[in-house]
């Protein structure tokens, strides 16, 4: 059986893109395979681990639970929008300085959830509970991730 193809248009990391997708294609797969934005990781494919978290119209969302056709007309932000290897964002820098990652698999999703929380003006304790409760990290035990978040929030308040 042949799957139906649709053309969708989105703004991805500030750039207008148009892509032909199967109607059953997941947004996570389109981002990774068609647009080559491999910072969005796919772990559980059930929306539980949080590795695929991106921002859709400014709200954090699990890209493995969204059909690409549902994102037609949306503004998408992936971890690649935060900074680059030569110019990390303040949040990424806090993770680097506090060793808030090890294998890095969960990091992009955590960073995107934190970005949404920060934009929404959430306080530190609410952020720690909500964000870390929605992401699975198998390497760090969360101590350094918490330290990175606390350091970033402390810097943000003083600036």
Secondary structure, 3 states (H helix, E strand, C coil): CCCCEEEEEEEECCEEEEEEEECCCEHHHHHHHHCCCCCCCCCCCCCCCCCCEEEECCEEEEHHHCEHHHHCCCEEECHHHCCCCCCCCHHHHHHHHCCCCCCCCCHHHHHHHHHHHHHCCCCHHHHHHHHHHCCCCCCCCCHHHHHHHHHHHHHHHHC
